[in-house]
């Protein structure tokens, strides 16, 4: 959808030239020769307003304050003449998105417009996601990139089919969130969701925890107790880090899942199980030597892979802002500001821990404990050659774009690559144009 930009200036010649420049870049433009007329034009719901600072009757700051009183969330860019910078700084404090001093370069103005629209879109998306969060089970899987949209679509499709699932992905990519989303959107959504951390399952107690025990089977518990499998009856059992399960327990679990019947330890009474199993793993179970192939094929009715932040780089600043705001409100802090340069820097970092690491950094940032503006990676560590090359390439492209006001044609010329190739790389690395 084309952004609508309103421009206010009492100088008719400058107003006409500025409207032509902005319209030539594909935006929908309306010009106003007075602030009063611009206020009347707010009914058209513009996406951005550009206003001169000095105008007779009502100046740009008075117009800005009037707009803020309407609480429309409309970003305003002020244009100032030489010597008006002090007033412009006051306007920024009053809520202006940005200001430019005349005379300005056309490319710089257009870059400021793009940044303002991007910042507004990010704030709007964060607010929308927070609203949806309370309404949808899968809203905790944030992001608007193609990778995340496809991931949510895949979850929605899997939820409709009552088959066991293996979720594979790197650390911090939201495997448990995916399992919860599948459960919540399925016909079993009103049933129990039972999570079992297989990595913390002690061998001596594994059978008791999984299968339960009958009355008197254990000296310290005379009443008997249901295991995790029974507790998940009518719902979903999530086997987290299933690759860490011992071979002996794998063999016993396989038989139970084949028959969908469990016998508590010390009993001979079979108990029918109506469960869906969702297993998560950081490793491809197909190639893992210690994992039984027959168990894998039993639980892998459907395979699902969680996307990494490298694949959803365009969502990094959005997810960071979401968790930073949640942390700020939890601890009674003001919502943290995220300048455009900071958002771009976040995209250039190597988040080896994916969303889990990003969330921790966002929460620390909200409390003033994390500097998100520095260039040094907070988590330097071993990377593959391909990762290093990709990180270097993303930084170089971003630097050239920053230098030339996001002019992709000029950037492509300087980088020595076709513009189409540059656009493909920008999409891959989540770099906004």
N, C-alpha and C positions, 0 to 999 in steps of 0.2 A: 504494500500500500504506500502511495506517494505521500511524503510528509508535507503538511501545509504550514507555510511560514508567513507570518504577518510582519510587515516592515513599516516603521513609523519614522517620518522625518518631515520637518516643515520646509525643507529645501526641495522644491519640486524636481529640479534637475538631478540632484543626488539621489532622490527617492526613485526616480525613473531608471537611472543607471543601475542602481543596486537591485531593483526588482528584475531587470533584464539579466543581470549577472546570475542571480540565484535561480531564476527560472530556467536559464540555459543549462543548469546542472541537473535538471529533471524534477525540481521541487515545484509544488503548487504555491503560488505567491499572490498575496494581496497587499497593496500599498495603501497607507493612510497618511494624510498630511497633518493630522493633529492627534494628540493622545485621546481626546474625547471620542473621536471617530473610531479609534482603535479599541477603546473599551466597548463601544457598541458592537464592534466586530467579534468580540469574544464568543458570541452566540454560535459562531461557525466552528468553535472548538479547534483552534490552531494547535500545532504541535510545538511551535517555537515562535518567539517574538524577538525582533531586532529593532532597537529604538535608539534614536539620537538622544544624547544627554541634555543638551541645551535647546529648549523650545519655549516659545512664549506661552504664557498662561499656566500650563502644567508641563513641568519638565520631565525628563526621563525617570528620575528618582521618584517623583510623585506618582508617575504612571506605574512604576514597579510596585510601590507600596499599595496602590489601589488593586493591582492584580493579586498581590499576596493576600489581601483581605478577602478576595473571592475564593481563596484556597483551591485553586484549580490545578496546582502542580505544574503550571506553565513556565518553562524556562525562559529567561529574558537575557539577551545579550545587549549590552550598551555600547554605543559608539561615542567616543569622546574626542574633542578637539585638543590641540596642544595646550597644556597648562591645566587641564581638567582632571588629571590623573588622581589627585587627592579626592575629588568628589567621586570618581569612579570606584576607588577603594571603599569609600563609605557605602556605595551602592552594592558592592559585593557582600559587605557585611549585612546589608539589608535583604540579601537573598538573590542578587543577580547571579546568573550562571557564569558569565564571563564578561570581559570588556575589551574593546580594541581601540587603540589610539589612531586617529586620522593623521596623515594618510596611511592606509593599510594596503598590503598586497592582497590581491584577489585570492591567491592560493591559500594564504593564511586565514582569511575570513572563512573560506569554504571548509578548511580543516576544523576551525572552531565550531562551525555549524554542525559538522559531522560528529564531533566529540560531544556536543551538547545533546544532540538527538540520541546518541548511543547511551549517554549517561541516564537520560530520561527513560529510555527503553529498559535499561537494566533495573532502575528503581521500580518501574511499573511491573516488570516481570517478577521481581522479588516479592512485591506486595501481592501479586496474583497467586504466586506459589504458596505464600503464607496463608492466604485465604483458603486455597484449595486443600492445604495440608490437613485441615480439620474435617474435610469432607470426603477425601479419597484415601484409600489405604495405600496406594502406590505413590502418593504425592511426595513421600520422603525420597523418592528417586528423582532428584532434581535435574534440570537441564533442558535446553531447547535445541541442542545440536542434533544433527542427523543421527549420530550414533545413539544418543539417549532416546530420541523419539522412536527409533527402530527397536531399541531395547524394551521400552514400555509397551510397544505394540506386540512384541514377542511374548512378554509376560501376560498380556491380556489374552492372547491366543492360547497359551499353555494353560491358563486358569480354567478355560472352558472344557478341557479334556482331562479326565480323571486318570492320569498316568503318573507313575513315579518319575522323578526328575533328578538329573545330576547338574548342579550349577558349578561351573569351573571359572576361576578368575584369580587375578593377583591379589595380594594383601591390600585391604582397604578399598576394594571396588564395590562393596555392598552386596555380597553374596547372601548374607542373612536377610537384608532388606528385600532382596528379590524373592527369597523364599516366603517371607511374610506377605509380600504383595500378591504372590500366586495364591497363597492360602486365603487371604482376605477376599479376593475376587472370585474365588471358586465356589462351587455348591457346598463345600465344607466350611465356608467362612464363619458360620455360627458355631462350629465345633471347636475343640481344643487345638491349640498350636503348641506342641511340645518340642523344645529344643534340647539337644544332647550334645555336649562338647566331647567328641570322641578322644581328643588329645588329652583330656583330663580324666579319662576313664581308667581307673586302676584295674589291672588284670584280676586281682583277687576278688573284686566286687563287681566286675563287669556283668556277669550273668545275672546277679541279683538286681542290679540297676536296670538292666534291659528287660528281663523276663519276670521279675518279681519273685516272691517266695511264699509258700503256703504256711499255714499256722503251725508253729513248732519247728519249722525247718531250720530256723536260726535261734541260737540260745538266747540272744539278746532281744528277740522280737517274737513273742509267742502268738501274736494275732495274725500275722501274715500281711503282705503288702503287694499291691500291684506294681509292675515295672513300668518303664517308660513306654513300652509298646502298648500296653493296655491303657495307659493314661491318655494316649493319643487316639483311642477308639472313637470313630465318627469324625475325626479331624485329620491333622497332618503331623507327622513326626519328622523333624529336621535333624539329620545326622551331620553336625558341623565338623569339618576337618576329618571326613570319613577315611581319608588315606592313612590316618594314624592308627586305625583300628588293628588290633593284633590278628594274625592269621587264624588262631583258634576261635576267636569270637566271630570273625568273618564267616567261618564254616557254619557255626550255629545260627547266626543271623540269617544266612542264606536259606536254610531249611524253613525257618519261621516265615520268611517273606514269600517263599514258594507256596507254602500251604495256607498262609494267612491264618495260622492257628498257633497259639502259644500255650505252653504248659509252665506254670510257676514251678520253681525249684521246690522239690519235696512233694509235689502233687502229680497226679496222673490224669487230671481233668483237663481236657483240651478247651481252650477259650478262643472263640472266633474273633478275628481282628478285622475291623473295617477301617483301614488307614491308608493314607497316601504318604509315601516316603519322598522327601526331598533331601538329597545328600549334597553337601558342598565340599569343594576341594580346591586347594591351590595348585594341584598338579593334575596333569592329564592322566586319569586312572587307566586308560588304555595301555599306556606304556610303563606303568609302575609295576616293577617286578614283584613286590610284596603284596599286591592287591589282586585278589582272585578274579580272573576274567568272568567266571560264571556269576559272581556277585555283581560285578559291574553291569553285565547284560541284564540282570534281574532288576536293578534299580534305575537303569538308564532308558526308561521308556522314551524320554525326551532329553536332549542335551541343551543346556543354556550356558552361554559364555557372557560374563559381565564385562562391559567395556572399561578400558583404562582411561585415566585423564588425558593420556596422549591422544587417544581417539576422540575425546570430547573436549579438546583444548578450548573451544569457544565458550564452554560453560564454566571455566575456572573462576572468573571474576564474579559471575552470578552466584555460584555455590558459596564462594568465599564470603560475599556480601550477606547472603542468607544466614549463614552460621554466625557471622560477626554480629548481626543485628539481634539474633536470638540470644546470644551470650550477653550482649549489652543490656538487653531488657531484663534478663534473668538477674543480673547483678546491679540493676538500677543505674546503668551508665547511659549517656546519650548515644544515639545511633552514630556509629563512626562514619566519617566521610571517606570516600574512596575516589581520589582524583584519577583522571584518565591515565596519567603516566604510571600510577601505581597499578592500575588494572592491567596495563600492558606488561609491566614488569612481572606480575604474578603469572602471566601466561608463558613467560620465558623461563620460568624456573622448572627444574626437573622434580616433579612430585613423585618420588619413588614409592611413597606409601599411599598414593592415590587420594581418594576422598577422605579417608581417615586422617591422613597427615594434613590435608588441606583444612579440614574441620578443626583440628587441634590448633593450627596456625591462626585461623580466623578467630577462634575463641581467645587466644592469647593476644591477638591484635586488638580485640575489643576492650581488653583490660590493660592495654598499653605495654604488653610484655613481648611484643614481636614487631620488628621493624620490617614492614613489607615494602619499603621503598629502596632498600639496598640492592645492589646488583649481585652480591655474593650469594650463592645457593646455600640455604640454611642446612641442607643435608647432603654435603658432598659425599660421594661414595662410588663404588665401582660401577661403570657403565660399559655397555658394549660399544664397539666402534660405530655401529649404526646409530645408537642413541646419541653419542657425542657429535656425530656429523649433523644429525637432525637438529640438535640443540643449537649448534653453531649457526646452521643455516637459518633457523628461525630468528636468532638474535640479529644476524646481519640484515635480513629482509626487514625486520621491524625497525632497525636503526635507520635504514635508507628511507623507509616510509615516513618515519618521524621527522627526518631532516627536510624532506620535501613535501610536508603537509599532506601525506597520504595520497600524493599524485602517483597513481599506479603506472601511468604511461612513462613519466620521467624516471620512476624507480626501476622499471623494466629495462629502460635504456642504460641506466648506470650499472645495473647488475648483469647486463649482457644476455638477457633471456627474453623470449617472447612474452608479451603481456598476458596471453592466455596461460602460459606456464606459471607466471607469477601469481595469477589469480588462483590457480589450482593449489599452489604451495601455501598461499594465504589461508585458503579454506582448510587445508590439512593441519596447519599450525594454529588455527583460530585467531588469525590476525585481522582486525577490522580495517576496512578501507575507508 
